[in-house]
């Protein structure tokens, strides 16, 4: 009888409690810009979170 080995990898992101909802949506939406997030917020797609300025994002800088 042959055995089967299953390997599962998981990425875990630890978000600190001080991350505001705007930053959280920024990450969830693939680091979307403020303009696009404002449009989604006006359409009610981001729940009850308001829009605001995003802090410096290291991921966005490296992406460019």
Secondary structure, DSSP 8 states (H G I E B T S, - for coil): ----------------TT--HHHHHHHHTTS--HHHHHHHHHTTTTTT---------HHHHHH-
